[in-house]
Amino acid sequence: EDIWRDEGPMRELAARKPGLVLVPNGSPYERSKDDLRLELVGKRAKQIGAPILYTNMFGGQDDLVFDGDSMAVNESGELLARSPQFQSDLMVVDIPVQAKTSSPDLVISEDVMILSDEARAPIAKTLPEAEEIWSALVLGLRDYVEKNGFKSVVLGLSGGIDSAVVATIAVDALGKDRVFGVSLPSKYSSEHSKADAADLAKNLGIGYRSIEIEPVVQGFLKATTLQGIAEENVQARVRGSLLMGLSNQEGHLVLATGNKSELAVGYSTLYGDAVGGYAPIKDVFKVDVWRLAKWRNEKARGEGSAAPIPESSIKKEPSAELRPGQKDSDSLPNYELLDQILELYIDKGGDASAIINAGHERSLVERVILLVDRAEYKRR
């Protein structure tokens, strides 16, 4: 990690005039970080006056994803070779090394091992943003499932965009035979939502079943006097309990389907739709969920396959369907606007004044910030 800091080892290395610098790194993926890495490695090579071999980790580890993106640059900072993101790779690269006055602190071996008579120097293409994000989500889920010893995953299919995207990511990560979808309709679930859930499962070729939750909900309500939002949330918690029950009995890992926008403002039910051992899109804003769905469908069509995600799931207005005629817009601002404010507040670290100065209405900014701050307990 020393390469990211201007002071310390970088300054010392420049003074020692090395012939070649090796940089093993554990740099987690961030959107467009590959551009930042290339700029940084080139800058350091010019500062030190020596070629740099930058090798980065690959794979998922808990909530982090390491995307590889190793590279070699010469002393002028020019790119000589670069490995692809989100896959392991072995590169053999000829690097011109000038004789310098420095000597290593420790000589491990002076033997020369020839790996190839003719070194290749590939420079991997930069991935389009949507493909880069999708690849990170797939890799993160795959490694989390594999490293934790799960054979399969299960998730609730509502017919909405979030569960559709999560199911498709799961199939890309694990294969269709290891993904199981469950429709959990209530009396408020629309016919088109139930149809969209079934169509998604059919398109993906995953295991699928439907369990009506109304009898369970009514049994719960008979023992309580819950009304309003509390009554609505019983439905979500019944769904969560059923999914966890299936996990317990059949050994699946439950996937939560909440996105970053909803989790940020607390638009979710603790022990309900928030249940799960892993939430693949928890760091993806709602507008990006739609964008990823469209990209994945276009990719399938471009490969001559049927689009996995039903168009109606993409186009219809989002709704939790916990009461008649419910829409997300009843409780939240337009997602385009909401996500702009959330990005400034959460990702950029801006305060209310900075966000207002960026052109957003004061009352809306204050409302969103209040929602985010009050929902902290749901993210613990």
N, C-alpha and C positions, 0 to 999 in steps of 0.2 A: 504493500500500500504506500510505500515511501515515494513512489513515482508521482503521486497526486499532490505532494507538498513541495513548495518551492525551496524550503530550507532543508537543513539536515543532510541526509545521505546524498542527495542529488548534487549539492554544492561540493561535498567532499569528493564524490566521484569525478567531477570535472577537474578538480585539482590534481587527482592522481593520474589523469590521462589514460584511461583504460583503452584497450583495443576493441573490446566488445562488452556490452552490458546485457546480462540475462535478468529478466524481470518476471518471476513467477507471481501470479496475481489471483486474488479471489474477489473479482469485481462483479457484484450482482447486476442483473439486467435492469435497465430503466429505458423508457421510451427514448429513442434517438441517441442513446448513450454511445453507440458505435461511432458516431461522428465525433463526439467529444474525446473518445479514446484515441482515435487516429490523430487528431489535432494535438493531444497531449503527448503522445509517444514521439511524434515528429518534433515537437518543441524540445523535449528532453534530449533527443539525439543531437540536435543542433547545439544545445547548451553544453553538453558533455563532449561533443566532438567525436562521437563513436557510434557505430551501429547498435541498435537495440533489438533484442529478441524478447517480445512481450508474449507470455503464455498465460491464458486465463482459464479458470475452471469451467467445466461444462456439467450441467445437470441441475436437478432440483434438490433443495435441502430445506425441509420445513416450509416456511413461507417465502423463501428466497429462490430465485431461479438464476443460474449462472449460464450465460449464453455462449461461452467460448469466445470467438472473435479474436483469436490470437493473431499476431502479425510480426513482421520483420521490416525494419526501416534502416536505411543507410545513415551515415553520419550527417548527411544534409537533410535528413528528415523525409526522404522520398520513400514511398511504399514499395517494398520488394516482393512481399508475399503476404497473403491474408487468408485465414481459414474461414469457412462458413460459420454462421451462427447456428446454434441449437443442434449441433451434431458433432460427434467426435471426429478428429481428423489427424492425420500424420502428414506433415509437410517436410520435404527435403529441399533446402534452400542454400545456394551458394552465396556467401556474404563476403565481400572484400574487406579484409581486416588489415589495417596498417600497423606496421611495427611501432610500438610506443615504448616509453621508458618505464612503464609500470610493471609490477609483478604481482601475482596473486598472493593472498595471505596463506592459502593452502593449496597445494597441488594434489589433486585427487588421482589423476593418471595422466601420463604423457603419451600413452598409446593412441594411435589414430585408427578409428574404425570407419571404413568406407561403407556407407549405406547404399549408395547409388553411384554409378559411373556418370550419370547425367542428371543433375538435380533439376527438378521441376520447380517453378516458382509461380504457383497459381495465385490469383487475386480474386477472392470470392466476390460475387455481386452483392450489392446492398439490397436487402429485402424491402419491398414496399411496406409502409407502416402497418397496414392491417394484417398482412401476412406475418410480420415480425411479432406483433402482439399475439396473434393466434398461436404462433409457434411457441411463444413463451408460456401461454396458458396450457397448451397440450403437454409440453415438457414438464411443467410444474406438477400437473395432476398425475401424469404417468409415474414420475419418480416418487411422489408421495405415496401412491397406492402400492407400488412395488416395494419400496423400502420399509413400509409398515406391514408388509406381509398379507395384504388383502387380495383375495382372488377376484373380487367383483365389486361393483358399486350399484347403489339404488338411489333414485331420486323421484320426487313428486313431479308429475307432468300436469301443469294447469291449463295448457293450451296457449300460454303467454310466451313472450319473447325470451324472458330470462331462462326459464326451464328448457326452452327449445335450444338455446345457445349452449347451455351447460351440458345437455344430453349429447349434442353434436361434438363438443370438445371431448367428452368422455369416450365416444366411439372412436374419434381420431386418435386418442391417447391409448386406449386399451383394446379396441376391437369390439364389434357389436355383441359378441357372445358373452362379454363380461359386464354388460351394462343392462340394467333393469329399470324400467319406468313404471310408475304407479299413478293412475288417475284417481283422485280422491274428491269427487264432486259432492257438493252440498246442494240444498234446495235452491241456492242462489246461483249456482253454476249455469252458465248459458249453454245451449245446445251447440253453438259454434265453438265454444271453448273445449267442450268434451270431444267434438269431432276433430279439432286441431290437435289435441293431445294424441288421439288415436292415429291420425295421419302421420304425425311426427314419428311415432314409434314404428309404424309400418315403413316409412321412408328410410329410417335408420336400420331397420331389421333387428331391433332389440326386443328383449323380453318385455311383456306388457300385461298388466292386469288393471282392473277398475274395482275400487271399493267405495261403496256409498257410505258417507260419514254421518248422514242425518240421524240414523237410529242411535249412534253413539253420542252425538251432540245432544239429542233430546234426553237421553238418559242422564247426561251430565247436568243439563239445565233443570231437570226435575228435582235435583238435590240442592239447587242453589236458587238465589233470587237475582241473578245477574241480568243486567240490561245494557242497552247501548253498545259502546265500544267493548266493554267487558264481555258481553254476550257474543259479539262478532269474533273476538279473539279466541273464544272457546273453539271455534271451527279450526283456526290455525293450529291450536295446541292439540286438538284431536288428530289432525293430519300429522303433526310432528311425532306424536306418540305412536301412531300406526307405523310410520316409517322406521322409527327406532325399534319397534317390536319386530318388524321384518328383518332389520339388521341383526338383532339379537338372535333370532331364530335361524336365519339363513346365512349369516356371516358376511353380509355386504357392508361396505363403507357407505354411509349416507352422505350424499352431496347436498349441501345447501345451495340455493340458487339466488341469493340476494346479491344485488349489485352495489357499487360504491355509493351511488347517489342515495339509495334507500337506507343503506347502513349509516351513512353520514348524518342524515336528519332523523333517524329513528323510525322510519316508515317500515317497521317490521314487528313481529311478535316474538318476544322472548319465549323459548321453549315451544315455539310454533314453527313458522316458516324459517326461523333462524337456526333450527336444529341441524346438526350434521357434523361430520368429522373433518370436512374440508369444503371450502367455499371457493370454487375456481374463479368466479368473476367478482370477488369482493373488492378488487382494486380497479374495476372497470366502470367508468361512468355510464349512465343509462344511454346517452346519445351514442357512445361507442359500442354498446351492446347491439343497438340497431345497425350500426355501420358494419360490425363484424358479421352479423347475420347476413346482410346483403352481400358482403364480400365472399362468405363461405358458399352461398348459393351460386354466385357468379363463377366461382372456382369450379364447382361441380359441373355446371353447364359447359364451361370451357373444356372440361375433360370428357365431355360426352355422357355425363351421368345426370340423374334426376336431382334437382335441388332438394336437400334434406329438410329444410325449414319451411313450413307452410307459409305462403305469402300472406295469408290472413293473420297469422301470428305477428308478422312484421308490421302490417298496416293498421291493425285495429288499435283503438285507444286503450292504454293500459288500465287495468282494473284488478283490485284484489278480490272482487266478487264475494264480499262478506255481507252485503246487504243489497236490496234491490236498486238497480241503476247506479251503483257505485262506480266512480272513476277516480284515478289517482289525482287528477286536477282538482277534485273537491278538497283535497288536503294539502296539495303541493303546488308550487309555481310550475309553469311550463318547464319541461326538462331541459330544453336548450338554454334557457335563462338560468335555471337552478344550477346546472353543471358549470356554467361560466363562473358563477359566484363561488361555488364549492372549490373549484380549481384554484381560484385566487386565494381563498381562505385556507384551504387544507394543504395544497401542493406548493403554493408560492409563499405561504406564511404571511399574507397581507392582513392588516387589521381593517376595521370597518371604514376608516377614513380613506385608506388606499383603494378599497374596493369601490367606494362611492365616487372617488376621483377618477376611477376607470370608466365611469359612465353609468353606474347602476343606481337605481332609486334607493334612497336612504331607508325607507320603511321596509322594503323588501330585503335589503342587506341585513338590517338589524333582526328581522324575523328569521332569516336563514341561519345567521350566526347563533341565535338563541336556540333554534332547533338542534343544531349540531352540538352545542355545549350541553344542552339538557339530555341528549341521547347518549352521553358518554357511558353511562352504566350499562347500556345495551351492548357495548363493544368490549366489555370486560370478560 
